[in-house]
């Protein structure tokens, strides 16, 4: 497959994933769809894994986006953009994994004079024991909200890592060998010129 066309295919797959990750990160600022004080938001949300890692840094993972006139120089640039994409996606994956293991910040105790917010879970011990989720009093269903969104970020990040890693190889091949579209075009020009000379 042509390097440029293949980059275009990868880019088309990457864009919706980046948008999805940005949306998930934004939703994590509103646990269970509710607005709460910033100090009560889970720490890992502030690391912006979905917005920065899987969003901004993956904005142009495929470089020239399959432009038929990319050429070797732009395919090399595409490879460098893809390498940045791998790092960004990897960052998002790590943040998501840590967040899933640590669990959400939530209110665990409240009476007339005292309200306690903390992270009641550790080392993922709550993942297989849903009975522990009741430790979070508010926001309601914050554990499932936290798990669902960070799990989406984790899976999407892994897919992005794979896509950008493939593009690193694709960009390297395109930089070394050139895009077959350009090669085919050059051959066509040569054949046309040869036929004209013979005529």
Residue, then its C-alpha position, 0 to 999 in steps of 0.5 A: x500500500x502507498x505510504x501516503x494513502x496509508x497515512x490518510x487511512x490511519x489519520x481518519x481512524x485517529x481523529x475520532x479517537x482523539x475527540x472521544x478522549x478529549x470528551x471523556x477527560x472533560x466529563x471526568x471533571x463532572x463526576x456523575x454529571x454534577x459540578x463539584x469543587x475542584x479540590x474534590x476532583x480526582x487528582x489524575x483528571x488534572x493530569x489531562x491524559x485525555x486532553x493533552x496526551x491522547x488529544x493535542x499530541x495526537x492531533x497530527x500523528x499522521x503528518x501530511x495526512x495522506x496528501x498525494x504529494x507528501x514526498x520523502x521529506x514530509x513522510x519523515x516529518x510524519x514519522x516524527x509526529x507519529x513518535x510524538x503521538x506514541x509518547x502522548x498516547x502512552x502518557x494517557x494510558x499510564x494516567x488512566x491505569x493509575x486512576x483505575x487502580x487508585x479509584x475516584x475521590x469521593x465523600x466517605x463521611x458526613x455529619x452535622x459538623x464534618x465532611x470527609x473527602x478522600x480516595x478510599x480505594x487503593x491498588x485496585x482492590x475495589x475492582x472485583x469487589x463491588x460491595x466496596x463501592x458503597x464507601x463512596x457516599x457522594x457523588x452518586x455512582x461516582x465509581x462506575x462513572x470513574x471506571x467507565x471513562x478512564x477505561x475508555x481512555x485506557x483502551x483508546x490510548x492503547x489503540x492510538x499507541x498502536x496506530x502511531x507506532x504503525x505510522x512510525x514504521x510507515x513514515x520511515x518506509x515512505x522517507x526511505x523508499x518514497x511514496x508509490x503514488x509519486x513513483x507511479x506518477x513518475x513512471x507514467x510521465x517517463x512512458x508518455x515521454x518515450x511514446x511521444x519521442x517514438x512517434 
